[in-house]
């Protein structure tokens, strides 16, 4: 009988965001897949979880997936975690989910931390319908993607890194228009959590006035 593949969310900041169920699952599986064994090792040590950690990241997931599927078929229960948030959401996990589906593996994703949900909730922008776009393309296809998103009437959720946020905000203004409403959240669930809401021009001014740190969630809507 095949084992179970668990997708386990981990805190995006505050370690207390870990759920009781997530800790229980990680203590019971045969081994845990993670992006960085050093980062995940800190989390496991905090919760006194002693299970083997195996690297599973963007650079080895194609090679590692077959081995994981074979282990699941042999009856092992396996969990996948990432450095922060829910596996598969702008993090490794999709290839394993697809392979699990193709091989009729039982898969369970625990509810838990993911950065865009709290950012969307506190944005003050419509959240009954939204489009999660994740990270924009680095270079090729970036302008095409921005033109496509600018036609959307729904609220759009983007992820961005601190060193690219100024460029992205300027491009949002260019493609979406200067009347675009936006919200920028950073350091979610951490000590210096911060959200700035306003027009795209106000966010550009805010971003340029200080050095932003931490992963950023940008929420935009040009239809209101």
Residue pairs with C-beta under 8 A, 6 or more apart in sequence:
1 75
2 72
2 73
2 75
2 103
2 104
2 105
2 106
3 30
3 71
3 72
3 73
3 74
3 75
3 76
3 77
3 78
3 105
3 106
4 72
4 77
4 78
4 105
4 106
4 107
4 108
5 68
5 72
5 77
5 78
5 79
5 80
5 96
5 100
5 105
5 106
5 107
5 108
6 25
6 29
6 77
6 78
6 79
6 80
6 107
6 108
6 109
6 110
7 79
7 80
7 86
7 87
7 88
7 93
7 97
7 107
7 108
7 109
7 110
8 22
8 25
8 26
8 79
8 80
8 81
8 87
8 110
8 112
9 19
9 22
9 81
9 85
9 86
9 87
9 110
9 111
9 112
9 113
9 114
10 18
10 22
10 40
10 43
10 81
10 82
10 83
10 84
10 85
10 112
10 113
11 17
11 18
11 43
11 84
11 113
11 189
12 84
12 85
12 113
12 114
12 115
12 188
12 189
12 215
13 84
13 187
13 188
13 189
13 190
13 193
14 189
14 190
15 43
15 46
17 112
17 113
17 189
18 43
18 47
18 112
18 113
19 110
19 111
19 112
21 110
22 110
22 112
23 47
23 49
25 79
25 110
26 32
26 44
26 47
26 49
26 51
26 79
26 81
27 49
27 51
28 77
29 51
29 76
29 77
29 78
29 79
30 51
30 52
30 71
30 76
30 77
30 78
31 51
31 52
31 53
31 54
31 76
31 78
31 79
32 40
32 44
32 51
32 52
32 53
32 54
32 78
32 79
32 80
32 81
33 53
33 54
33 55
33 56
33 64
33 68
33 78
33 79
33 80
33 81
33 96
34 40
34 53
34 54
34 55
34 56
34 80
34 81
34 82
34 83
35 55
35 56
35 57
35 81
35 82
35 83
35 91
35 92
36 55
36 57
36 83
37 53
37 55
39 83
40 53
40 81
40 83
41 53
43 49
43 81
44 50
44 51
44 53
54 64
55 64
56 64
56 68
56 80
56 92
56 96
57 92
58 92
61 92
61 95
61 96
62 95
65 95
65 96
65 99
66 99
68 78
68 96
68 99
69 99
69 100
69 103
69 105
71 78
72 78
72 100
72 103
72 105
73 103
73 105
80 87
80 92
80 93
80 96
81 87
82 91
82 92
82 93
83 91
84 113
84 115
84 215
85 91
85 113
85 114
85 115
86 93
86 109
86 112
86 113
86 114
87 93
87 96
87 109
88 94
88 97
88 109
89 114
89 116
89 132
89 134
90 134
90 135
90 159
97 107
99 105
100 107
101 107
113 189
115 159
115 185
115 188
115 215
115 217
116 132
116 157
116 159
116 217
118 185
118 188
118 189
119 157
119 183
119 185
119 188
119 195
119 217
119 219
120 127
120 130
120 155
120 157
120 217
120 219
121 127
122 183
122 185
122 195
123 155
123 183
123 185
123 195
123 197
123 219
124 183
124 197
125 155
125 181
125 182
125 183
125 219
125 220
125 221
125 224
126 154
126 155
126 221
126 224
127 155
129 154
129 155
130 154
130 155
130 156
130 157
131 149
131 152
131 154
131 155
131 156
131 157
132 157
133 145
133 149
133 156
133 157
133 158
134 157
134 158
134 159
135 158
135 159
135 160
136 142
136 145
136 146
136 158
136 160
136 168
137 145
142 171
143 175
146 171
146 172
146 174
146 175
146 176
147 175
149 156
149 175
149 176
150 175
150 176
150 177
150 222
152 223
153 223
154 221
154 223
155 219
155 220
155 221
156 219
156 220
156 221
157 217
157 218
157 219
158 168
158 217
158 218
158 219
158 220
159 215
159 216
159 217
159 218
160 168
160 215
160 216
160 217
160 218
161 215
161 216
162 186
162 211
162 212
162 213
162 214
162 215
162 216
165 184
165 207
165 212
165 216
165 218
166 204
166 207
166 208
168 218
169 182
169 200
169 203
169 204
169 207
169 218
170 204
172 180
172 182
172 200
172 218
172 220
173 180
173 200
173 201
173 204
176 200
176 220
176 222
177 200
177 222
178 199
178 200
178 201
179 199
179 200
179 222
180 199
180 200
180 220
180 221
180 222
181 197
181 198
181 199
181 200
181 220
181 221
181 222
181 224
182 197
182 198
182 199
182 200
182 203
182 218
182 219
182 220
182 221
183 195
183 196
183 197
183 218
183 219
183 220
184 195
184 196
184 197
184 203
184 206
184 207
184 216
184 217
184 218
184 219
185 193
185 194
185 195
185 216
185 217
185 219
186 193
186 194
186 195
186 212
186 213
186 214
186 215
186 216
186 217
187 193
187 194
187 213
187 214
188 214
188 215
188 217
190 214
192 213
192 214
196 202
196 203
196 206
198 206
200 220
